[in-house]
Amino acid sequence: MLISGLLVGLALGFVMQRGRFCVTGAFRDVWVTRNTRWLTAFLVVVAVQSVGVFALDAAGVITLQAEAFPWLATIVGGFIFGFAIVLAGGCATGTYYRAGEGLVGSWLALISYALFAAIMKTGPLAGFNTAMRSVTVEQSNFYSVLGISPWLFVAVLVAAVALAVRHHLAKPKFAMASLPASKTGLAHLLFEKPWNAFATAVVIGLIATAAWPLSWATGREDGLGITTPSSKLVSYLVTGDAELVDWGVYLVIGILLGSFIAAKGSGEFRVRVPDAATAVKSLGGGALMGIGAALAGGCTIGNAMVQTAQFTFQGWTALIFMILGTGVAAKLTIMNRRPAPASARVPVGV
């Protein structure tokens, strides 16, 4: 059954690469361009998965369990992770799929991210990570605190996201110049035709939902996750302990392979070597990603996508502070470097 992790990863990597589903861009656009289209698409994933995960729980296929909320580590880790993904040029999953496209900078960020996640979880900084995550409150999710059905939250989320999608779809569409199609039929659809952001989000939401019972069947009682599997992969490569290779490790390997297949099929695979400054940013950003994700208990997938779908305090707190961290990093590295408008420039000699 572990092979199902590889298959889910293949599908997820393929869809994210072809749909250009970039969570870093979604968070960054909120601050840089004041555009929420991709953030809305991200919330579509959360909404679709939320319906699926609570349906699976109601059917007895999985059992959602409440855990204490490590509020301090979630806040600090979420902010660090959000800041780091701007430096690294992608979040955890985005780094995996861009590595599959041939971006050497993403390979550097990915290696650094996985290494520092392992250092935080099982290495020299494990004690610090445990101490930070031991600062908790017992309340774990919104619906248990309020004493109401989680389906009320599901309904509100689905309705709100549907209205946001409708808002974006109602905006005027601009024709984009494109080359004549070179493929036909299914090959054109899969490898050439641009994918709609919201359709891509629905597919990712369905994949995320399917991950729950498939992972559960192997004894790994969780949905999609990137940070812990990446940490385990590093530990396996160092120790050779085959017990570390679980469904999640197969998942992250599959994401890399799936994105490579998509990039090769669409002609987008090309080895691109970054300059020295970009390489240093990728390594530093990857290291901070690993630290932040370990502290927060997950990345943009495990926390901002999976935990939010369960309406946990950890998931939604991490999401908010990841967006805030992205905003600060965007302010320091992108927005402050923009040239001033012509009207704001002081004429020479004045």
Secondary structure as UniProt FT lines:
FT   HELIX           3..18
FT   TURN            19..20
FT   HELIX           23..32
FT   HELIX           37..58
FT   TURN            59..60
FT   HELIX           71..88
FT   HELIX           92..100
FT   TURN            101..102
FT   HELIX           104..121
FT   TURN            124..125
FT   HELIX           126..133
FT   HELIX           142..146
FT   HELIX           150..169
FT   HELIX           185..191
FT   HELIX           197..216
FT   TURN            217..219
FT   HELIX           227..239
FT   HELIX           242..244
FT   HELIX           247..266
FT   HELIX           276..296
FT   TURN            300..301
FT   HELIX           302..307
FT   HELIX           308..309
FT   TURN            310..311
FT   HELIX           313..333
FT   HELIX           335..337
FT   HELIX           342..344
FT   TURN            348..349
//
